[in-house]
Amino acid sequence: MVCLNTKNLNADELVKLDKEHFWHHLTQHKVFETKDPMIVTEGEGLIIKDIRGKEYIDATSGGVWCVNVGYGRESIAKAVYEQLRTMAYYAGSAGNVPAILLAEKITSLMPGMSKVYYSNSGSEANEKAFKMVRQGNRKRFPGKEKIKILYRDRDYHGTTLAALSATGQEQRKENYGPFLDGFKKVPHACCYRCPFGKEYPNCEIECAKALEEVIIKEDPDTVGAYIVEPITAGGGVIMPVPEYYKIVQEICRKYDVLLIMDEVVNGFGRTGKWFGYQHYDVEPDIVTMAKGMASAYAPLSATVTKQDVFDIFLDDPSKPMDYFRDISTYGGCAGSFAAALESVRIMEEEKLCENSAKMGEYFIGELKELSSLPVVGDVRGKGLFAGIELVEDKTSKTPLEEGKVRKVIADIAAEGVLVGRTNRSFNNNLNNTLAFAPALVADKAVLDKIVNAVRIGLEKACE
Ligand SMILES: Cc1ncc(COP(=O)(O)O)c(C=O)c1O
């Protein structure tokens, strides 16, 4: 059965129509002159089926780390259905019941955070954060332009132009400039390729301290915020060392710079806690989220703030320009809130954060067993969120050539397992990290199958 195949077309007919009309994301369509696009039709747990009936274990949660509770959740479909029948939509200037309940739920999972502003993609949630910083700081610091946004090398914050301006991945940005003024880069925090040539723990956490140098160089009176992914996702699954965010926080406070955590990938259990920053001693001012929020059963994102960020915009209603004058039409879709509420309920009932932590430890442990293979440079991650950086040889750490990385992915897929990788992100051949984000319901049996397929793919790369 092919879902909602209203014309009852067979596989060949659908492939033909796909090639004729459907412009795929991130895809060079020329490849479809010699092969067919993947068309997915069904999913249950971690298993997806393509239009020819071939089954795969999806170790990516939907290609882009988002189907956190796994596929086929009837209760989410039902919750969306009920909500759409009852009250489908009204603009976000009005409240609606699931939006209120979800805001209360999310803030209860994030002590210290207070207000939830909805939109409908990760990029958009980050755009809202930047607008809050720009408008809010012009209000807080009259006469100053304390509005620059600092971002970290290797992090990604989205596809829209401000979010790309804040992105530290040159291939993502290539040919899309000019970018916005006032976005400045801070060195990354990947120990395996330390930008300072040092080795933890004898490094004085220079990557965190580098923030201060950038703030001073730019002039603290011009710097409004620093945005980071708590644990970098598409940039290569990079977990900063334990001391990192405490140092960053102190620097931000010293210069009155707001700290924005982009939890678009990390959030909702991916790393074994509700939010990635909760692994650290840090209190962000603004947190953005999307993907796992509704487990991708519906588009939804949010920009969550501390009360004092919200309070900047509280003012005499006779000042018409002083509230947050932003809107997102689909940031008010009630079906998305219903999906998110049910997804979070499932996560709590099935203890999926705990499962992510426990199974993640097992999974990363098993992946580390592959470290003896000559192409495995580094295995890293947290929870059900892992990366394997591939190299030509371990001593020089020369990244494995990209064509070979693509072949590893294809060989793993031939074993029936879909894994991701750093993709069209970096020059210097650094698109060399395999990425894993299985649904948080994963058990040992399915993780063993994933590891086995990965072993086969990597052994072939060593031949
Ligand atoms: C860390 C991070 N932030 C933001 C985004 C952008 O989210 P969206 O694609 O929903 O706009 C992504 C997307 O992959 C992401 O990985």
The ligand as a Tripos MOL2 file, in Angstrom:
@<TRIPOS>MOLECULE
LIG
   16    16     1     0     0
SMALL
NO_CHARGES

@<TRIPOS>ATOM
      1 C1         21.6300   23.0330   14.3760 C.3       1 LIG1
      2 C2         20.6240   23.4160   13.3460 C.ar      1 LIG1
      3 N1         20.0280   24.6230   13.4490 N.ar      1 LIG1
      4 C3         19.1040   25.0180   12.5580 C.ar      1 LIG1
      5 C4         18.7530   24.2190   11.5070 C.ar      1 LIG1
      6 C5         17.7380   24.6960   10.5110 C.3       1 LIG1
      7 O1         16.5340   24.0230   10.6850 O.3       1 LIG1
      8 P1         15.4620   24.0050    9.5090 P.3       1 LIG1
      9 O2         16.0190   23.1450    8.4240 O.co2     1 LIG1
     10 O3         14.2500   23.4190   10.1740 O.co2     1 LIG1
     11 O4         15.2500   25.3960    9.0850 O.co2     1 LIG1
     12 C6         19.3260   22.9560   11.3630 C.ar      1 LIG1
     13 C7         18.9510   22.0740   10.2560 C.2       1 LIG1
     14 O5         19.5150   21.0400   10.0070 O.2       1 LIG1
     15 C8         20.3150   22.5610   12.2980 C.ar      1 LIG1
     16 O6         20.9480   21.3830   12.1690 O.3       1 LIG1
@<TRIPOS>BOND
     1     1     2 1
     2     2     3 ar
     3     2    15 ar
     4     3     4 ar
     5     4     5 ar
     6     5     6 1
     7     5    12 ar
     8     6     7 1
     9     7     8 1
    10     8     9 2
    11     8    10 1
    12     8    11 1
    13    12    13 1
    14    12    15 ar
    15    13    14 2
    16    15    16 1
@<TRIPOS>SUBSTRUCTURE
     1 LIG1         1 GROUP 0 **** ****
